[in-house]
Structures are given as C-alpha cells and as structure tokens.
Amino acid sequence: MPGSQRDVGVPGAVLLRMAAEDPSCAGILADSATKLISIIISRASASAIAQGPV
C-alpha cells in the first residue's frame, strides 16, 4: 500500500523468476529501500530479464 513501510529482502533474480513463472501474475511493483520511488515490471518484462542476455 502506498505510504506504508515494508522490510523484505528478496534477491532481484528470484523476484523476477517468481513473476515470470506465475501465470496469474500481471507484474510486480518494486519499491526502493532508500527513496520514495517505485517501478512496475510487467510479467513479460520480468520473463525477458529473468532469461538473461542472449
């Protein structure tokens, strides 16, 4: 929820694989631990990133 604080540490690669492999997932919202910013990563983008460089 916007404005709430969370403290969860998940490695980025694990988070991307989780989003990419879950067919019910539309994407993920990643929040910065140091600034009040967030980014939305779609499942398609997570899937492309999780596969690594070609």
Phi and psi in radians as a Rosetta constraint file:
Dihedral C 1 N 2 CA 2 C 2 CIRCULARHARMONIC -1.010 0.35
Dihedral N 2 CA 2 C 2 N 3 CIRCULARHARMONIC 2.411 0.35
Dihedral C 2 N 3 CA 3 C 3 CIRCULARHARMONIC 1.554 0.35
Dihedral N 3 CA 3 C 3 N 4 CIRCULARHARMONIC -0.248 0.35
Dihedral C 3 N 4 CA 4 C 4 CIRCULARHARMONIC -1.592 0.35
Dihedral N 4 CA 4 C 4 N 5 CIRCULARHARMONIC 2.748 0.35
Dihedral C 4 N 5 CA 5 C 5 CIRCULARHARMONIC -1.834 0.35
Dihedral N 5 CA 5 C 5 N 6 CIRCULARHARMONIC 2.427 0.35
Dihedral C 5 N 6 CA 6 C 6 CIRCULARHARMONIC -2.285 0.35
Dihedral N 6 CA 6 C 6 N 7 CIRCULARHARMONIC 2.689 0.35
Dihedral C 6 N 7 CA 7 C 7 CIRCULARHARMONIC -2.405 0.35
Dihedral N 7 CA 7 C 7 N 8 CIRCULARHARMONIC 1.516 0.35
Dihedral C 7 N 8 CA 8 C 8 CIRCULARHARMONIC -2.295 0.35
Dihedral N 8 CA 8 C 8 N 9 CIRCULARHARMONIC 2.298 0.35
Dihedral C 8 N 9 CA 9 C 9 CIRCULARHARMONIC -1.962 0.35
Dihedral N 9 CA 9 C 9 N 10 CIRCULARHARMONIC 1.935 0.35
Dihedral C 9 N 10 CA 10 C 10 CIRCULARHARMONIC -2.232 0.35
Dihedral N 10 CA 10 C 10 N 11 CIRCULARHARMONIC 2.210 0.35
Dihedral C 10 N 11 CA 11 C 11 CIRCULARHARMONIC -0.987 0.35
Dihedral N 11 CA 11 C 11 N 12 CIRCULARHARMONIC 2.435 0.35
Dihedral C 11 N 12 CA 12 C 12 CIRCULARHARMONIC -0.951 0.35
Dihedral N 12 CA 12 C 12 N 13 CIRCULARHARMONIC -0.744 0.35
Dihedral C 12 N 13 CA 13 C 13 CIRCULARHARMONIC -1.092 0.35
Dihedral N 13 CA 13 C 13 N 14 CIRCULARHARMONIC -0.673 0.35
Dihedral C 13 N 14 CA 14 C 14 CIRCULARHARMONIC -1.170 0.35
Dihedral N 14 CA 14 C 14 N 15 CIRCULARHARMONIC -0.767 0.35
Dihedral C 14 N 15 CA 15 C 15 CIRCULARHARMONIC -1.061 0.35
Dihedral N 15 CA 15 C 15 N 16 CIRCULARHARMONIC -0.770 0.35
Dihedral C 15 N 16 CA 16 C 16 CIRCULARHARMONIC -1.128 0.35
Dihedral N 16 CA 16 C 16 N 17 CIRCULARHARMONIC -0.747 0.35
Dihedral C 16 N 17 CA 17 C 17 CIRCULARHARMONIC -1.108 0.35
Dihedral N 17 CA 17 C 17 N 18 CIRCULARHARMONIC -0.707 0.35
Dihedral C 17 N 18 CA 18 C 18 CIRCULARHARMONIC -1.050 0.35
Dihedral N 18 CA 18 C 18 N 19 CIRCULARHARMONIC -0.788 0.35
Dihedral C 18 N 19 CA 19 C 19 CIRCULARHARMONIC -1.167 0.35
Dihedral N 19 CA 19 C 19 N 20 CIRCULARHARMONIC -0.732 0.35
Dihedral C 19 N 20 CA 20 C 20 CIRCULARHARMONIC -1.170 0.35
Dihedral N 20 CA 20 C 20 N 21 CIRCULARHARMONIC -0.605 0.35
Dihedral C 20 N 21 CA 21 C 21 CIRCULARHARMONIC -1.574 0.35
Dihedral N 21 CA 21 C 21 N 22 CIRCULARHARMONIC -0.130 0.35
Dihedral C 21 N 22 CA 22 C 22 CIRCULARHARMONIC -1.736 0.35
Dihedral N 22 CA 22 C 22 N 23 CIRCULARHARMONIC 1.863 0.35
Dihedral C 22 N 23 CA 23 C 23 CIRCULARHARMONIC -1.108 0.35
Dihedral N 23 CA 23 C 23 N 24 CIRCULARHARMONIC -0.332 0.35
Dihedral C 23 N 24 CA 24 C 24 CIRCULARHARMONIC -1.530 0.35
Dihedral N 24 CA 24 C 24 N 25 CIRCULARHARMONIC -0.060 0.35
Dihedral C 24 N 25 CA 25 C 25 CIRCULARHARMONIC -1.553 0.35
Dihedral N 25 CA 25 C 25 N 26 CIRCULARHARMONIC 2.190 0.35
Dihedral C 25 N 26 CA 26 C 26 CIRCULARHARMONIC -1.491 0.35
Dihedral N 26 CA 26 C 26 N 27 CIRCULARHARMONIC -0.421 0.35
Dihedral C 26 N 27 CA 27 C 27 CIRCULARHARMONIC 2.848 0.35
Dihedral N 27 CA 27 C 27 N 28 CIRCULARHARMONIC -3.054 0.35
Dihedral C 27 N 28 CA 28 C 28 CIRCULARHARMONIC -2.280 0.35
Dihedral N 28 CA 28 C 28 N 29 CIRCULARHARMONIC 2.651 0.35
Dihedral C 28 N 29 CA 29 C 29 CIRCULARHARMONIC -1.922 0.35
Dihedral N 29 CA 29 C 29 N 30 CIRCULARHARMONIC 1.995 0.35
Dihedral C 29 N 30 CA 30 C 30 CIRCULARHARMONIC -1.824 0.35
Dihedral N 30 CA 30 C 30 N 31 CIRCULARHARMONIC 2.216 0.35
Dihedral C 30 N 31 CA 31 C 31 CIRCULARHARMONIC -1.805 0.35
Dihedral N 31 CA 31 C 31 N 32 CIRCULARHARMONIC 2.532 0.35
Dihedral C 31 N 32 CA 32 C 32 CIRCULARHARMONIC -1.296 0.35
Dihedral N 32 CA 32 C 32 N 33 CIRCULARHARMONIC 2.494 0.35
Dihedral C 32 N 33 CA 33 C 33 CIRCULARHARMONIC -1.467 0.35
Dihedral N 33 CA 33 C 33 N 34 CIRCULARHARMONIC -0.248 0.35
Dihedral C 33 N 34 CA 34 C 34 CIRCULARHARMONIC -2.023 0.35
Dihedral N 34 CA 34 C 34 N 35 CIRCULARHARMONIC -0.276 0.35
Dihedral C 34 N 35 CA 35 C 35 CIRCULARHARMONIC -2.419 0.35
Dihedral N 35 CA 35 C 35 N 36 CIRCULARHARMONIC 2.815 0.35
Dihedral C 35 N 36 CA 36 C 36 CIRCULARHARMONIC -1.474 0.35
Dihedral N 36 CA 36 C 36 N 37 CIRCULARHARMONIC 1.145 0.35
Dihedral C 36 N 37 CA 37 C 37 CIRCULARHARMONIC -2.338 0.35
Dihedral N 37 CA 37 C 37 N 38 CIRCULARHARMONIC 2.694 0.35
Dihedral C 37 N 38 CA 38 C 38 CIRCULARHARMONIC -2.421 0.35
Dihedral N 38 CA 38 C 38 N 39 CIRCULARHARMONIC 2.804 0.35
Dihedral C 38 N 39 CA 39 C 39 CIRCULARHARMONIC -2.423 0.35
Dihedral N 39 CA 39 C 39 N 40 CIRCULARHARMONIC 2.446 0.35
Dihedral C 39 N 40 CA 40 C 40 CIRCULARHARMONIC -1.737 0.35
Dihedral N 40 CA 40 C 40 N 41 CIRCULARHARMONIC 2.250 0.35
Dihedral C 40 N 41 CA 41 C 41 CIRCULARHARMONIC -2.044 0.35
Dihedral N 41 CA 41 C 41 N 42 CIRCULARHARMONIC 2.022 0.35
Dihedral C 41 N 42 CA 42 C 42 CIRCULARHARMONIC -1.187 0.35
Dihedral N 42 CA 42 C 42 N 43 CIRCULARHARMONIC 2.791 0.35
Dihedral C 42 N 43 CA 43 C 43 CIRCULARHARMONIC -1.049 0.35
Dihedral N 43 CA 43 C 43 N 44 CIRCULARHARMONIC -0.705 0.35
Dihedral C 43 N 44 CA 44 C 44 CIRCULARHARMONIC -1.091 0.35
Dihedral N 44 CA 44 C 44 N 45 CIRCULARHARMONIC -0.754 0.35
Dihedral C 44 N 45 CA 45 C 45 CIRCULARHARMONIC -1.156 0.35
Dihedral N 45 CA 45 C 45 N 46 CIRCULARHARMONIC -0.737 0.35
Dihedral C 45 N 46 CA 46 C 46 CIRCULARHARMONIC -1.047 0.35
Dihedral N 46 CA 46 C 46 N 47 CIRCULARHARMONIC -0.709 0.35
Dihedral C 46 N 47 CA 47 C 47 CIRCULARHARMONIC -1.123 0.35
Dihedral N 47 CA 47 C 47 N 48 CIRCULARHARMONIC -0.775 0.35
Dihedral C 47 N 48 CA 48 C 48 CIRCULARHARMONIC -1.138 0.35
Dihedral N 48 CA 48 C 48 N 49 CIRCULARHARMONIC -0.714 0.35
Dihedral C 48 N 49 CA 49 C 49 CIRCULARHARMONIC -1.239 0.35
Dihedral N 49 CA 49 C 49 N 50 CIRCULARHARMONIC -0.720 0.35
Dihedral C 49 N 50 CA 50 C 50 CIRCULARHARMONIC -1.115 0.35
Dihedral N 50 CA 50 C 50 N 51 CIRCULARHARMONIC -0.454 0.35
Dihedral C 50 N 51 CA 51 C 51 CIRCULARHARMONIC -1.331 0.35
Dihedral N 51 CA 51 C 51 N 52 CIRCULARHARMONIC -0.317 0.35
Dihedral C 51 N 52 CA 52 C 52 CIRCULARHARMONIC 1.453 0.35
Dihedral N 52 CA 52 C 52 N 53 CIRCULARHARMONIC 3.124 0.35
Dihedral C 52 N 53 CA 53 C 53 CIRCULARHARMONIC -1.141 0.35
Dihedral N 53 CA 53 C 53 N 54 CIRCULARHARMONIC 2.599 0.35
